[in-house]
Amino acid sequence: MRKIDPRTKLLLLVVINVVMMTGKITGIFVPVRIVFALIPFFLMMRETWFRGSFIYFGLYLYVFLLERFTLQDIHPVLLIILLFTTGLLSRFLAGVMMAYYLMKTTTVSEFVTSMERMYVPKVIVIPFAVMFRFFPTLKEEWQDVKNAMKMRGIGLAGRNPLDVLEYVMVPILMSVSKIADELSAASMTKCLSVDGRRTHIAKIGFSFLDIILALCSAAGLFAHVFLGGVIGT
Amino acid sequence: MITFSNINFQYKNNKTDKGNLIDINLTIEEGELIVLTGESGCGKTTFTRLINGLAPNYYPGTVTGELLLDGENIIGKSVAELGKSVGSVFQNPRSQFFNVDTDSELAFAAENIAMDPSEIIRRMDIVTEELDLKELRGRSIFELSGGEKQRIACGSVAVMFPKVIVLDEPSSNLDAESIEKLKCVLGKWKQQGKTIIIAEHRLFFLKDLADRLIVMKGGRIANVFNREEMNDLSSSLKEMGIRPLEEPGLCIKRSDDGIRDFIRINRLKYSYDRKTQALSVEDMLLPGKQVVAIVGNNGAGKSTFLKCMCGIYKTKKDSLTQNGKRWKRKQRSKDCYLVFQDVNHQLFTESVLDELIIGMDGSLSEEEKKKKALEILERFGIKNLAGNHPMALSGGQKQRVAIASSVAAGRDIILMDEPTSGMDELNMMRLSQELKRLKKAGKTVYVVTHDYEFINECCDSVIKLD
C-alpha cells in the first residue's frame, strides 16, 4: 500500500480545519462538510483502524445532523446547551482525527524529509520533529507519576489544588527535562546539527491518491471562499 | 590510538576545589577494549564524555592537557565532528533515541552527515545481519523493552562504522539475557578491530573481553590491570569497592526459622491491551516476613507483577489471600509500598527530609518524625543531603532517597523493582544491611532483581517468574 505524502496530510489538516471551523452549515455546505468528514474516515479505514473510524464517523454524523436538522424549535436555553456541545464536536472532531492520523502514520524522518523538501529551515523543523517524540514520552511519564502518587497515598481529592499541581508537575517536569537533556546529548553524538546538509532514506512522493486528495482540498477551499462558505458573507 | 596526556577536567557547576578528572595519563591502543570502573562519582562517565566531546562542549567545564585521537588533539572539536569517528551508547535506553521508529533511528546518524541513501541502506542491512536485529526492524521505539532498545542503540552507532565506541554503563537496565546479547555485540566489535571504552559497575560479562581494567577513584586512575593480572584479582576487588569479575552462582542459605506467613496468589492475570497477556500467575505461594527475590527474564512480567500486587493495576481476576484471608486491592495498596525502577517519578517534595516525612505514620509528632527520618538517612549515608532538593541529586543518590522513604513509610510489605541497578559495591552492601534489618523488624520485602551478588547477600528465598 502506497503511503500518503506527509505534505498532502498537512494540506488536508489545514483545509479540514478551515472548512469545519469557519464555514457555514447550510445549503451546499452540508455535502461539502460530509465529504471533508469522510476524508479522515477513509484514511483511517485504509490503515485498518475499523473500530476507531466507525466510532468517529458515527459520532460526527450524529452531532452534525442533530445540529443541522433537529435543533429548530426547542427551548432557547436547552438549544444553547445542545448547540454548544454539538457545535463544538462537529467543528473540531474531524480536525482532531486528521491530526491524530497524521501523528500516528508519519515517522519523524518522513516528516523531516517533507519539511526540507518545502525548504522549511532546520531551526523550525527540528523542534517540530522532537514534538512527535515528545507526546508519547509525556504520556508514559504521566502514567508513571500517577502510579507513584497512588502508591504513596497522595490522592488528588481533598487536597489543596496547588499542592496537587506541585506533586504532579514537579516530577513530570524534572523527568522530562532530564530526558530532553540526555536526548540532545545523544543526538549531538549522532552528528545532528542545525547547519549542514542531510540525506534521507525515507521515500516520500506524490501518487494518484495524493492528487485526488489535493484536488478535493482545492475544490473545498474554492467553494468555501467563492461560493459564500465563510460565515458573515 | 587514543592518548590522554596530563588531562585535568572540572565541570563548571562543580564548585569544590577538586577536579572531576585529575592527572590522567593513558594510552589506549587501536583495537583495545578498556573497562573503566570505580565507585559512583569517580569520574568514569566524565572520562567517556571527553572522548565523544560531550565534555566540555555540552557539559561545560575547563580542560587542560592534550587528548589525541590518532595524533590529532580533539579537545575543542565539536561533538558532531567527533561523532563521525566516535560512536556513543548511553545508560538510559529511554532517552537516546531521536526517532520514534527503529529504522529511522538506525539511519539517523548517517543521514546527518549526508551519506548517500543507498549506502545507508546497504550499511543498515550489514548491521542488521551482524547484530541480529532483524526482528527489531520497522518497530516503534515505544513498544521495545529496555534490552531491545539498547540493541538498537548499538546498531545505530554501528551504522557509522566508527573506529572508536564509548559506552556509559550500558548494562545497568538490562537483564541476564540482554546482557548476554550485549556481550555478543561487544565481541563482534572487538573482532572487527574497533577500539572500545566501557564505563561499568557490573564487570562479570566483560571478563572475557577486556584487555585492561582501569579502576578510578576520586577522579584519578587508581589501578590499571591487564588480562593476566585481572585473573587473580577477585579477592582484592571487594576492598576497592568494585563488583566481582565472576558472575556469582545463586546460593541461598535456607533459614530454619520456619515460615509462618504466606501470601497465596491464585489466577492473577493482567494485560495492557486486549491482545497480549503481560502476566498470568496460576497459583503461587509467597513466603512472608522474609526478603524474597523475584527473578526472571525481561518480559516475564516481574514489574507488572509488583504493580498488580501493590494495587496500582486493577487486575481482571485477582484472588490474593494473606494467611487464608482474602486480601483486597484497597487493603493491598495500604499495606504495600513500591519503589519503582525509575525513581524520578516518586520524589515529590522540596527536600530529602520532607520526602521521608510525607509518607510517615500520622500519629507521630513532628519531632519524632524528623528524628526517625534522620536516623534512616544516616544508615543510607545521605544524612548530609537532608536539606537538598531531591531533584538536584545524582541518580544514585535519588535511588537511595526513594528507598529510604520506603523504609520510613513503615508499611508491612515493601516491594522493590531493580533497586541495585547502577549501584556500586558499597551502596549495594548498605542496601543489603537495610533489608536484613527490615526483616528483623518483621517486615516482608519482595525485590525484583537480576543481581545475583545482591541476592546471595540478603535474600532468603528466590522465586522465578516465567
HADDOCK unambig.tbl for C-alpha pairs under 7 A between the chains (distance, minus, plus):
assign (segid A and resid 107 and name CA) (segid B and resid 100 and name CA) 6.68 0.50 0.50
assign (segid A and resid 107 and name CA) (segid B and resid 101 and name CA) 6.83 0.50 0.50
assign (segid A and resid 108 and name CA) (segid B and resid 99 and name CA) 5.80 0.50 0.50
assign (segid A and resid 108 and name CA) (segid B and resid 100 and name CA) 6.50 0.50 0.50
assign (segid A and resid 109 and name CA) (segid B and resid 104 and name CA) 6.18 0.50 0.50
assign (segid A and resid 133 and name CA) (segid B and resid 99 and name CA) 6.70 0.50 0.50
assign (segid A and resid 133 and name CA) (segid B and resid 100 and name CA) 5.92 0.50 0.50
assign (segid A and resid 144 and name CA) (segid B and resid 345 and name CA) 6.32 0.50 0.50
assign (segid A and resid 145 and name CA) (segid B and resid 345 and name CA) 5.04 0.50 0.50
assign (segid A and resid 145 and name CA) (segid B and resid 346 and name CA) 6.68 0.50 0.50
assign (segid A and resid 147 and name CA) (segid B and resid 312 and name CA) 6.20 0.50 0.50
assign (segid A and resid 148 and name CA) (segid B and resid 345 and name CA) 6.44 0.50 0.50
assign (segid A and resid 148 and name CA) (segid B and resid 346 and name CA) 5.26 0.50 0.50
assign (segid A and resid 151 and name CA) (segid B and resid 312 and name CA) 6.85 0.50 0.50
assign (segid A and resid 151 and name CA) (segid B and resid 333 and name CA) 6.54 0.50 0.50
assign (segid A and resid 151 and name CA) (segid B and resid 337 and name CA) 6.51 0.50 0.50
assign (segid A and resid 151 and name CA) (segid B and resid 338 and name CA) 6.87 0.50 0.50
assign (segid A and resid 152 and name CA) (segid B and resid 359 and name CA) 6.69 0.50 0.50
assign (segid A and resid 167 and name CA) (segid B and resid 348 and name CA) 5.23 0.50 0.50
assign (segid A and resid 170 and name CA) (segid B and resid 348 and name CA) 6.64 0.50 0.50
assign (segid A and resid 171 and name CA) (segid B and resid 344 and name CA) 6.50 0.50 0.50
assign (segid A and resid 171 and name CA) (segid B and resid 345 and name CA) 5.38 0.50 0.50
assign (segid A and resid 171 and name CA) (segid B and resid 347 and name CA) 6.64 0.50 0.50
assign (segid A and resid 171 and name CA) (segid B and resid 348 and name CA) 6.21 0.50 0.50
assign (segid A and resid 174 and name CA) (segid B and resid 391 and name CA) 6.96 0.50 0.50
assign (segid A and resid 175 and name CA) (segid B and resid 344 and name CA) 6.09 0.50 0.50
assign (segid A and resid 179 and name CA) (segid B and resid 95 and name CA) 5.27 0.50 0.50
assign (segid A and resid 182 and name CA) (segid B and resid 95 and name CA) 5.94 0.50 0.50
assign (segid A and resid 182 and name CA) (segid B and resid 96 and name CA) 6.77 0.50 0.50
assign (segid A and resid 183 and name CA) (segid B and resid 95 and name CA) 5.13 0.50 0.50
assign (segid A and resid 183 and name CA) (segid B and resid 96 and name CA) 5.11 0.50 0.50
assign (segid A and resid 183 and name CA) (segid B and resid 97 and name CA) 6.70 0.50 0.50
assign (segid A and resid 183 and name CA) (segid B and resid 98 and name CA) 6.86 0.50 0.50
assign (segid A and resid 185 and name CA) (segid B and resid 54 and name CA) 6.96 0.50 0.50
assign (segid A and resid 185 and name CA) (segid B and resid 58 and name CA) 6.95 0.50 0.50
assign (segid A and resid 186 and name CA) (segid B and resid 96 and name CA) 5.38 0.50 0.50
assign (segid A and resid 187 and name CA) (segid B and resid 98 and name CA) 6.44 0.50 0.50
assign (segid A and resid 188 and name CA) (segid B and resid 79 and name CA) 5.98 0.50 0.50
assign (segid A and resid 188 and name CA) (segid B and resid 80 and name CA) 5.57 0.50 0.50
assign (segid A and resid 189 and name CA) (segid B and resid 52 and name CA) 6.91 0.50 0.50
assign (segid A and resid 189 and name CA) (segid B and resid 79 and name CA) 5.64 0.50 0.50
assign (segid A and resid 189 and name CA) (segid B and resid 80 and name CA) 5.70 0.50 0.50
assign (segid A and resid 189 and name CA) (segid B and resid 83 and name CA) 4.94 0.50 0.50
assign (segid A and resid 189 and name CA) (segid B and resid 88 and name CA) 6.59 0.50 0.50
assign (segid A and resid 190 and name CA) (segid B and resid 80 and name CA) 6.59 0.50 0.50
assign (segid A and resid 190 and name CA) (segid B and resid 83 and name CA) 5.66 0.50 0.50
assign (segid A and resid 190 and name CA) (segid B and resid 109 and name CA) 4.62 0.50 0.50
assign (segid A and resid 191 and name CA) (segid B and resid 80 and name CA) 3.86 0.50 0.50
assign (segid A and resid 191 and name CA) (segid B and resid 81 and name CA) 6.73 0.50 0.50
assign (segid A and resid 191 and name CA) (segid B and resid 83 and name CA) 5.44 0.50 0.50
assign (segid A and resid 191 and name CA) (segid B and resid 109 and name CA) 5.92 0.50 0.50
assign (segid A and resid 191 and name CA) (segid B and resid 112 and name CA) 5.81 0.50 0.50
assign (segid A and resid 191 and name CA) (segid B and resid 113 and name CA) 6.62 0.50 0.50
assign (segid A and resid 192 and name CA) (segid B and resid 80 and name CA) 6.32 0.50 0.50
assign (segid A and resid 192 and name CA) (segid B and resid 112 and name CA) 5.63 0.50 0.50
assign (segid A and resid 193 and name CA) (segid B and resid 80 and name CA) 6.84 0.50 0.50
assign (segid A and resid 197 and name CA) (segid B and resid 114 and name CA) 5.87 0.50 0.50
assign (segid A and resid 198 and name CA) (segid B and resid 111 and name CA) 5.40 0.50 0.50
assign (segid A and resid 198 and name CA) (segid B and resid 112 and name CA) 4.94 0.50 0.50
assign (segid A and resid 198 and name CA) (segid B and resid 113 and name CA) 6.17 0.50 0.50
assign (segid A and resid 198 and name CA) (segid B and resid 114 and name CA) 4.38 0.50 0.50
assign (segid A and resid 199 and name CA) (segid B and resid 111 and name CA) 4.80 0.50 0.50
assign (segid A and resid 199 and name CA) (segid B and resid 112 and name CA) 6.82 0.50 0.50
assign (segid A and resid 199 and name CA) (segid B and resid 114 and name CA) 4.59 0.50 0.50
assign (segid A and resid 199 and name CA) (segid B and resid 115 and name CA) 6.29 0.50 0.50
assign (segid A and resid 199 and name CA) (segid B and resid 116 and name CA) 6.74 0.50 0.50
assign (segid A and resid 199 and name CA) (segid B and resid 117 and name CA) 6.56 0.50 0.50
assign (segid A and resid 200 and name CA) (segid B and resid 111 and name CA) 5.76 0.50 0.50
assign (segid A and resid 200 and name CA) (segid B and resid 117 and name CA) 6.17 0.50 0.50
assign (segid A and resid 201 and name CA) (segid B and resid 117 and name CA) 5.24 0.50 0.50
